[in-house]
Amino acid sequence: MKKILLILAGTSVLILSIYFAYIYYVPYSQGFRSGELIKLSYKGVALKTWEGELSQGISGAQIFSFSVLDSDKKVIEDLNALQGQYVKLTYVERYKTFSWWGDTRFFVIDVEKEPSPFKYK
């Protein structure tokens, strides 16, 4: 009986390890989004995460919600500095997310300032 329980426990740990590794290391998609950075906040009660929004339309009807991992300090600093400006975000979309990562499946890995196409020269 002990041997069966050990085998079941070992198999369960192995399956969970493979699942978490797959979610962490295998991205669903990668891409770019441009727009006005309208929000960046550090929110949550027990598990705080960085969440942001990018307005991709003139009226704000197209909002791209994203998360930033705590380990990406440079990205967080750049986003704070570029608040309210037109930016280009490089992101990775995951199959799923965990509560300690963020609310969305989209994780920003780089940010660049871009000239706004809506401003007249």
Beta strands, then each sheet from edge to edge (+ up, - down):
strand 1: 27-43
strand 2: 49-55
strand 3: 63-68
strand 4: 86-94
strand 5: 106-113
sheet 1: 3+ 2- 1+ 4- 5+
end
